[in-house]
Amino acid sequence: MTMKKTIVWFREDFRVSDNPALFTAVANGEVLPVYINDINTPTDFLPGAASKVWLHHALNDLNNSLDGCLHVFSGNPLDILTKLISTYKITDVHWNRCYDKYQIARDIQIKKSLCNLGANVTSFNGHLLWEPWEILKSDKTQYKVFTPYYRSGCLKAPSPRIPLGKPQNIIYINSKNSLQVDNLDLLPKIRWDIKALEGWDVSENGAHKHLDEFLANKIDQYKIGRDFPGTQLTSRLSPYLHFGQISVHTVWHKVKDLSLVSDEANRFMSELGWREFSYYLLFHFPELYKTNWQSKFNNFPWRLNHKDLKAWQSGNTGIPIVDAGMRELWQTGFMHNRVRMIVASFLTKNLLIDWRRGASWFLDTLFDADIANNSGGWQWVAGCGADAQPYFRIFNPVTQGEKFDPEGIYIKKYVPELKNLPLKYIYAPWLASNEILSKAGVVLGNNYPLPIVDLANSRNLALSLYKAL
Ligand SMILES: Cc1cc2nc3c(=O)[nH]c(=O)nc-3n(C[C@H](O)[C@H](O)[C@H](O)COP(=O)(O)OP(=O)(O)OC[C@H]3O[C@@H](n4cnc5c(N)ncnc54)[C@H](O)[C@@H]3O)c2cc1C
């Protein structure tokens, strides 16, 4: 067999293990691993500040795993790939597929152009358990509701492929033509990232350690534990999955191989199913990131009060569980799923601020910011998505706090101003008497805000507006 010379173009798959594009290229001959900072990316699809930090470390880690041979470029991908093909007599180009509308259109165009130059271009599935076009109803239309999508579609389709392992003995194409990762300027000028990254090991190895720890110590409490933000009983794999530092296939099969055929394991796997569903929706409805899935919401009378939005973003709404969540996000680049739902419900249903404002704040501040999961999550909470939460289900942030942070651990951690309040009042400090507040050192409106909105009135207003739709 003649040795091929293959460019492997890394995009959201910063790993060597179970990377089909890389694995196949190594099996066929010499390899030129490439990352391109695509300067044509439209604003809506650019990484936010937190994502850029993660990307910086993910690229450095990938470069180490590839023996320092990752070639980094910045510019127009087609121009860069074309030049590399002619300089190094490249025969093949490989990549793992991406699913947002910008990257799909770009990749189709690039594939066409490179094929015209005589290169063989092959794309692979490295990111999803099931391709969105493979899962259809018996009448060949797409699913719109999660449960039948997952149970009758995904679980009845052929099983996700077995992970490929690490390619051995990579032969690199010799080239010194590369930027350094530092040249991409991904780190912030004010170094907030150092503190935020404490506790994260942004590497492929870190992703595997995270998974192993979750499987050893947490999965058997997942079904119930996943709802309590004060305990860390979820996997926290989302940034690793987003950046492809671990493949979803690896996660899926490791859970299955442990024979954890339990409610806990099934629940965890169905959350991976939600990730699939978000990508499915984005693929079949490419405007998901900015357009209501249910068009009747196009007339919803959102309000934009900048002061309220700022209070929400900075964790100063006067509603403790909301503030705890928004501060967790700001300080750590992460937020627990239960709290994501609470803060999103508060923004859209109590403050009546358009979900797109919240989604864009999340995209800028989350390490796991992901256009599919984020748009899916926001549209679900706002009620305008596919299979969304019914409009009349408006989270009460006080009872949510009581139920899911019953000892106030989470609130006290992120809203330490309230830590001396009796538990009874920690979820709604405005209900405490002046005497109780002063004993706990709390002066509402001074060292902790009064609620920026009346929860009952705003709930009723939202209900009437939603009903009118
Ligand atoms: C308003 C809102 C915004 C969100 N934005 C994002 C986002 O930008 N990026 C992101 O990855 N997730 C997002 N989610 C989904 C979910 O909150 C996170 O995936 C989860 O909190 C990550 O923590 P974990 O890895 O510990 O999850 P686990 O509970 O351990 O779940 C394992 C994996 O399953 C996937 N998953 C879990 N829950 C969901 C879900 N509801 N929807 C889609 N996939 C899911 C994730 O990849 C996650 O890593 C959002 C949810 C909401 C309500």
The ligand as a Gaussian input file, in Angstrom:
#p B3LYP/6-31G(d) Opt

LIG

0 1
 C      -29.959000      27.305000      30.560000
 C      -29.002000      26.146000      30.330000
 C      -27.832000      26.342000      29.621000
 C      -26.944000      25.285000      29.402000
 N      -25.779000      25.519000      28.690000
 C      -24.937000      24.488000      28.447000
 C      -23.734000      24.689000      27.705000
 O      -23.444000      25.790000      27.222000
 N      -22.908000      23.631000      27.542000
 C      -23.196000      22.389000      28.043000
 O      -22.403000      21.463000      27.852000
 N      -24.339000      22.171000      28.712000
 C      -25.206000      23.174000      28.946000
 N      -26.359000      22.934000      29.659000
 C      -26.689000      21.552000      30.061000
 C      -26.201000      21.125000      31.449000
 O      -26.492000      22.107000      32.401000
 C      -24.700000      20.847000      31.488000
 O      -24.327000      20.008000      30.421000
 C      -24.314000      20.158000      32.798000
 O      -24.651000      20.976000      33.888000
 C      -22.827000      19.890000      32.810000
 O      -22.447000      19.328000      34.028000
 P      -21.937000      17.838000      34.110000
 O      -20.897000      17.601000      33.061000
 O      -21.528000      17.615000      35.514000
 O      -23.236000      17.040000      33.756000
 P      -23.675000      15.519000      34.023000
 O      -24.936000      15.568000      34.766000
 O      -22.565000      14.745000      34.603000
 O      -24.033000      14.988000      32.569000
 C      -23.060000      14.361000      31.708000
 C      -23.021000      15.082000      30.371000
 O      -24.291000      15.011000      29.730000
 C      -24.537000      16.213000      28.999000
 N      -25.709000      16.882000      29.572000
 C      -26.150000      16.831000      30.848000
 N      -27.293000      17.538000      30.982000
 C      -27.571000      18.055000      29.769000
 C      -28.619000      18.865000      29.258000
 N      -29.630000      19.278000      30.027000
 N      -28.586000      19.221000      27.959000
 C      -27.582000      18.805000      27.150000
 N      -26.571000      18.020000      27.575000
 C      -26.556000      17.649000      28.861000
 C      -23.315000      17.098000      29.185000
 O      -22.450000      16.897000      28.086000
 C      -22.712000      16.566000      30.474000
 O      -21.339000      16.787000      30.589000
 C      -27.260000      23.997000      29.892000
 C      -28.448000      23.804000      30.605000
 C      -29.308000      24.866000      30.833000
 C      -30.574000      24.646000      31.610000

